[in-house]
Amino acid sequence: MIQAYQEQIFWHYILDNKLYLNTTKPEFFTNPTLREMFDIAKDHSQRYGEAPSKNQMAELVRVKGATETISEDIINALYNAKEQLKTYDQKWLEENVGPWIRIRNLDNVMRKAIAYMKTSQITAENAKSTVETVRSMLTTETAIDFDFNLGSDFFDAAAHLQTRLARTSTGYDYIDKCMKGGYWKGSLIGLLGGPKSGKSTWLTNLAARSVTNGYHTAYITLELQEELVNMRIGSNLLELPLDDYEKIAEDQDLLKKKLNSLKNSAFKPLGNLHVKEFPSSTASVNDITSYLKKVQEILGIKFDNIFIDYINIMKNWRNPNTENTYMKIKQISEDLRAMAMENEWAVITVTQTNRGGWDSEDLRITDVSESAALIHTVDLLFGIITSPEMKARSEYYLKCLANRVAGLENTRKRFTIDWKYARIAEDMNAQMEDMDFILNHTVGGHSHKRGSSQSSIAATVGSNVDPDKPEIKINQSPENERSGEGLF
């Protein structure tokens, strides 16, 4: 009964899927009525590019003279099953329909081969040709390949759905806003910062939020040791002072209790977190991909977000000895993007500024080392802005420098850091600053800053604020205890 119902679901799915339609034969269905109906419906689907509706199917059955075996009740029952197709997970269908076709085809070919053997008069003279005929059946007729990607048909409305680009929150409102909701599978996100600007601190904070949001997370470090990464994320999530963490970790019973308490008190199940250290300049994209796939296989999980610290000290497997840094970053970033897309991961990495971006109170695209190579590849690039004075105020600004998905380039937002736990928080009282507002207002006639309506600005920072002023800056912040400066 289950098999018959499953075949009805597959019947509808195959008729609407060109990749499966041509390789599926009526005899693959075990139910004789389904076979007959598929034979009728397949011709219509191939001719008109879509499966017949219920009324069209009834008319096709009448024209074919098959009303004695295919009644109106049978057609109604079959098309009632089509409604259930909407409840099936797309990935499950893709992973089950293809194998079902392969197995049914193999069974069909084996039956043909056995029938051929039984009905053939085999002699010493034709034995060789008989073997070759059967071998040909088993090799050519079972060679079904569903890996070929036809691409999408623009005139198919379903091709315009953004389901593959479903977003998962980063845990920071400003970053989510710039990314139209957060990370998506296949994306490559970059953060740019100068030496000792906190690139690794930002990456560990993003990884910590990924875990607490329930996403399976991997952290690849080519700069820090695994223990240091675990310490920073542990201090953040377990609220253990960073300066005391090494000593606290020696009490394994206490640390186990803290870790269990974190899991048990979470609002939602935490994601997995695996940290892997590679020595600087020894790991290529291929090495990282192999490691991540092996971990997924062993643990039986699928990673969502991959954090790599950082791109400039990765190995370029294509040209390992090249001294051309532009070409190195270009090829590594292209390989990272391909890794993200092929494996349906979001990849987040950091990169170094040139000298112009060191200890600067602002960052621009011109501050990116090998700028064109990286900017042409990433989906978004954020600048980590902090000067010595800003560090003293426990303050960061994050600035959107390049953006494929939202028109928020050259905006920025204020963040604060609690040095005690190396924890970065978004200043929810500060407005997103539109650094291009004067130009946009003068040339484009924009009446308010990007990312905010006039009403939302007034509601957030007070009704006496003039939304047409070039900038809104709120720099006051509580002084945090500044322990752990070794982060930078």
N, C-alpha and C positions, 0 to 999 in steps of 0.2 A: 504493500500500500504506500509506504514511504517512498519507495523507488518510483512508483507511478506518479506520485504528486511531484517529486523532484524533477521528473522528466517533463512535466507540464511547465514548470518554471523555466527549465532549460530551453524548452520549445519556444517560448516567447522571447527569451534573452537572445537566442541564436538568430532568430528572424530579424532582430533589430541591430545585429552586430555583423558588419560586413566581413570582419576578420574571421569569424567562425562560420558564416553562412555557406560559403562555397565548398568548404571541406566536410560539411555535415550532410550525410545521406539519410534518406527516410528510414532505411533498414537499421539505423543505429538505435531507434526507439523500440523498446520491447513490446509496447502496446500497439496492436495492429491498427487501431483507429487513429492513434497519434501519427503513425507512419503515413497513412493515407492523407491525413490533413496536412502534414508537413510537406508532402510532395506537392499538394495543391498550393499551399501558402508560399513555398520557396520560390516558385516561378513568379508569383506576384512581387515578392520582395526584391528579387533580382531585376525585374523589369522596371519597377517604379521606385526603388531605393528605400522602401519602407514596408513594414509588415502590414498585412491587411487588417482593417478594423473588424469588429464583430459582424457588422452588417455586410461588409465586403466579403468576409469569409462565408457567410450564409449564401450570398449570391454566387460566389465561386463554386461552392458545393453544388448548388442547383444547376449551374451551367455545365459542370463536369458530370452531372447525372449521378451523384453520389449520395442523394438524400436518403436512400434506403438504409445505408450503413452509418451515415453521419446525420443524426437528427438535430433539430433545433435545440433540444435539451442538452445534447453533448457539446454543441458549440457554446451555449451559455455557460456550462460548467467549466469549459476550458478557459473562457475569457474572464470568468470570475477569479480564476487562479492568477490571471495577469495582474489583478489588483494587489495580490500578495507580493509580486515581484518588487514593488516599491519599498517593501520592508526589508529586503535582503541587502546586506552590505556589499557594495561594489567590489571591494577587494576580495571578499569571499567568493563572489561569482567568478571573478577573473581567475582565481586560484583553483576553482573546481570544474568550471565548464570545459576549459581546455583539456585537462587530464581525462575528463569523461569522454570527450570526442576521440582522444588518442586511444583509449582503451577499447571503445566501441569499434573504432576503425580497425584496431589490431585483431579483435575478435572476428570482425567481418572478413579480413584478409586471411586469417587462419582457416576459417570455414571454406573460403574459396580455394585455398591451397589444398586442403584435405579433399574437397570435392573433386578438384582437378586430378589429384593422385588416384582417387577411387575410380574415376571414369576413364582414365588413360590406360592404354594398353602399353605397358612399359616393357621394353626389350633391352638387350645388351646394346643394340644399335642406337636407341633413342634415350638411353639412361642419362647421358651427359646433358642433352638438351632439356630433358625433363627437370633435372636438378637446377639448371640455369634458369628455367622458367619459374620454378618455385622460389628460387633465390631472388629473382627479379621482383616477384610479387611482394616478398617480405621486406625488400629494401626500398623499392620505389613507391609502393602504395602505402607504406607506413611512415614515409618521410613527410610528416606534417609539422610545419614550423609556425608557431604563433608569436615568435619573438619579433617578427617584422612589424615595424611601426608605420602605419599608413599616414600618421599625422591626423590633424583634425580638419573636418569639412566646415568651412566658414558658414555655409548655408544650413548647417545642422544646429538648431537652437541649443542643444545640449552641449555643444562644443564651447559655448560662451559662459557656461557655469564655472565659477571660480573655486570649485571644491578642492582641487589640488593645492590651491593657495590659501587654504584655511589657516588663520593666524592663531598663534599661541602667545600669550602675554609674556613680556620680558620681566614684568614686575615693577616697571617704572613707567608712569603715565606719559611722560614726554617722549620717551623712546618709542612706546607703543603708538603714540600719535603720529610720529614721523614715519612709522612703518605700517600705518593703517591697521593697527591691531596687534602687531608683534611679529615674531619669527614665523616663517613659513618654510615648508620642506623644499629643499633645493636652493635656499637663499645663501648668499655670502655677505656677511656683515663685517665691516672693519671699524676699528677704533684707532685713532691717531694720537700719539703723544710724544713728547720729548723725553730725554733720559731722566729717570727718577720722577716722572710726572704721575706715576700711579697706574700705569697700564695694566700690570698684573693685579693690582688691587681692584680695578674696575672689572677685570675678567673674572676674578674669584667671586665678587659680589653678584655679577650676572649669573654665574654658575650656581651660587647658593640659592638665588631666587628661582632658577630653573628647577632645582630639586624640590623646593618647598611648593612650587606650583604643580608638582606631580609628574614632571617630565624626566625621562631617562636621559642622563647626562654623562658625557665623557669630557675629561679635562686632560689635554695633552700638553705637557710642559717640556720645553727645550731650554728653559732658563733656570727655573727653580727646581729644587729637589721635591719629590713627591711629599715628603714629610712637611715641608714648608707650605705647600699648597693645602694639604689636609689641615695644617695648623690654622691658616688664615680662614678657610671656610668653616672649620670647627669653632674658632673664636666667634665668628659671625653668627652661626646658627645656634651654638650652645651657650652663648653669652658667658664665655670664659675669657678673662682678660688676656690679651695677646702676649703681654710681657711675662705672664705666669703660666702660659699654656704648656710649655715644655715640662715644667715641674708637675703640673696637674696631670698630664698624660701618663706620668709614671705610675699613678694610682689607677690601674686598669679597671678595677671594680667600680670606682667612681665614674670613670669615663663611660663604661658600659651602661651604667644607670642613666647617665646624661643622654646617651644616644638612644636608649630605649624610651626615655621620657619624651625626647623630641619626636620620635615616631608615634607614640601613643597620644600625644597632645595635638598632633597636626589635624587641621580641619579636613584635609583630604589626604589620601595615601601619598607618601613622599615618593619621588622618583629615585631610581638608582643613581649612584654617582661612582664613577671609576676614574681614578687619577693614574696616568701613566707618564713616566719620565723617560725621555730620550736625551742622550747627550747632545749638546748644541752642534748643529750642522751635520748630524748623522742620519736624521730621519727625513725621508721624502714623503710626498703625498701617498705614494704606493705603499710605503712601510706603515703609515698611519692607517690607511684603508684596510690593509691586511690585519692589523692588530684589532681594529674596531669590529670587523666582520667575525673574527675568531671569538672575541668576547661575547658578541651577540649570540653566536652559535652555542657557546658553552653555557651561558646564563639563560638562554631562551627568551631574550628581550629584544626590543627594537629601539635603538637610540633615537632620541628626538633632536637634541642639541649637542653640538660638538664645539668645545672651546679650545683654541690652539694658541699657545703662548711661546713664541710668536712667529709670524711669517718670515721676518728678515733673517732668522737663524735656522730656517729649514734648509734641507738639502734639495738642490735642483737635480732630479735624476736624469733629466734630458741632457743637461750640460754641467756635470758636477764640477768641472774645473774652470768654468767661465769666470772672468774677472769683470764682466759687464753686468753691473748691478741692476740696470734697467731690465735687461733680458732675463736675469734671474727672477726678479719679482714678477715680471710679466708671466713667465711660464709657470711659476709656482701658484700664482693667483688664479691662472686659467685652470690648472690642475685641481686646485681646491674647489673651484666652482663646479667643475665636472664631477668631482667626488660627491659634492652636496646633491647635485641633481640626480646622479645615477643611483645613489643610495637613499634618497629622500631624507636627508639630514639638513638641519640648519647649521651652518658653520660660522662661528664667530671668532675673529682673530684680531690681533693688534699689530700695529706697525709703527715705525720710528719716523719722527719729523726730521727735516734737515736742520741746519744750525739756526735758521731764521725762526724756528718754532720753539727754541729752548727758552724756558722760563718766561714765556710770552703771555700777555693778558688777552691775546686773541690769536686765532689760527685761521689760515686761509688755505685754499687748495694749493697755492704756490709753496706752502710749507711742507707738502708731502714729498718725501724722498721718492724718486722714480715716479713722480705724480701720475703721468699719463698711463703708465702700465697698470697701476692699481686702480685708479679711478675709473678706467674703462671697463673694469671687470666686476668690481663689487656692486651689490645692489644699494647699499647705503654705507656712507662713511661718516663717522662722528669724530669730532676733535675734542680731546681732553685738555681743557684749559685750566692751568694753575700756575701762578707765579709765587715767588717767595712770600709776598704779602698775603696772597690768597691762602697759602698753606697755613700761615699764622692765624688766619681767621677760620681755619678748618673748612675751606670753601673750594668748590669746583664749579666750573661751567662746562656743560656738554653742548657742543655746537654741531648742528647738522651741516656737513660740507658738501655731500653729494647724495642724491636721492632719486631712485628710479620710479618710486611708487607714489610719492606725494610731493606737492610743491612747497616744501618747507625748508629748502636750502637756505643757509645763512640765517637760521633762527637758532636761539640757544636758550638754555634753562639752567637755573642755579641749583646746585646740590651741596649737601654738607657731609662731612665725614666725622664719625665718632672714632677717634684714634684708638680708644681703649679696646674696641672690638674690630677695628678695621672695617667698619660698616658704613656704607654710603647710602644716604637717604636723599630723596628728592625734596626740595623746599616747596611744599604745597602752597605756601603763602606768596611765593614769587610768581610773577607772570612769565610766560614764554616771551622772550624778547625777539622782535623782528628787526634784524640788523639792516635790512634793506627797505625799511618802511618809508624813509624820506624819499628815496628814489621811486618806489612803487606809488607813493602818494602823489608825487610831482608828475611823473610820466604816465602812470597807469590810472590815476584818479582813485586809488584805493582809499576808502574812508576809515578803515580800521586795520589793525595788524593781523597778519596771517595766523590762523589757528584759533582766533578768538573773535566772537561777535562783540559789538559795542555793549550789549546788555550783559554778557558774561564778564567782560572786563570790569564794568561798573559794579556788578554784584560781588566780584571777588575782592577787589582792592578799594572799593568805596565809591560812592556816587559823585564825589568831588573830583574824580580823575578825568582828565581830558583824554579820550582815546586817540586823538589826532597827534598827540605829542610823540616825538621820535622814539623814545625808549621808556620803559618802565623798569626801574631797577630797585630791588629791595635787597640790600646788602647786609642789613643787621642780622646777626645770628648769635646764639648763645655760645660762649667760649667753651669748647669741649676740652677735657683734659688731654693734653697732647703727649701721650706716651706712645711708644712704638714708632718713632720717626724712622726707624730702620726700614720701614715699608718702602721708602723711596730711595 
